[in-house]
Amino acid sequence: MKWFVVIIFNTIAGDIFIFHEPAFDDRKTCLVTLWESREAVKRKLLEEYGEPMPIESINCLSEEVIKKVLKNEMVDSVNHT
């Protein structure tokens, strides 16, 4: 199972950014790398969005959990349109 850094922004839409690279073999390694690379993470987000985004939370999630969350988000999106 792979683990990825996931950022949830404090926006009306609840935007999510998933770092697909690097992928980690376990949560602990992901969290340690996230902590050690926090400045690089901030730079990448600034590069992607062009401005600082309000971060709600940052975590390392398994690929399985990410798929479940995204699947539920898609179902909710369809049900609300």
N, C-alpha and C positions, 0 to 999 in steps of 0.2 A: 504494500500500500504506500502511495506517495503522499507527501504533505506539502502544502503550499501556503505562502503568506497571503492573507486576505485582509483588505482594508475596507471598512464600512464608513462612509461619510455621513456627517450630520447634515443631510440635505432633505428637502421635501420628498424627493424621489427615493431617498435612501440608496444612493449610488454605491456600487461595490467595485473594487479593483482587485483583481487576482493576479499575483505574480506567478506566471506559469514556469518561469525559469528564475532561479534554480528550483528544482523539485528535491525534496528531502526524503530520506528513508524512515525517519522517525520525528515525532513532534519536538522532542528535546533539542535535537540538532537544528531544527527549523527555528525554534525560539532563540537559541543561542546566536545563530547567524543573524536573525532579525535584529537582536539587540546590538550586536557588533557592527551591523551595517545600517543602522538607523539613519545616518546622514545620507547615505546613498539612496535609501528608500525615499527620503524627502525630496532629493534631487530628481529622482525618476518621476515622482508624482507631479512635481512642478513642471517638468519637461512635458508630461502627458497632458496636463490640464492648463498650463500657461499661467496659473495663479495658485496661491495656496488654497487648499480645500480644507473645510472643517472636518477633522477626523473624529468619528464617534468611537471606533474601536479598531484595534489591530490584533490579529491572532493567526495562529497556524492551524489550518483545518485539513483533514484528510480528504482525499479525492472523493471518497464515498459521501462524506457529509456535504461537500460542495455540490455534488450532483443532486443530492436530495433537496438542498435549499433552492437551487436553481430550478429544479423540476416543480417544486411547490410554488415558486414565484411565477413561473409560466402559467400554472393552473390558475392562480389568483388573478393574474393579468387577464386571462381569457374570460374568467367569470365576472370580472368587473367592467368589461367593455360591452 
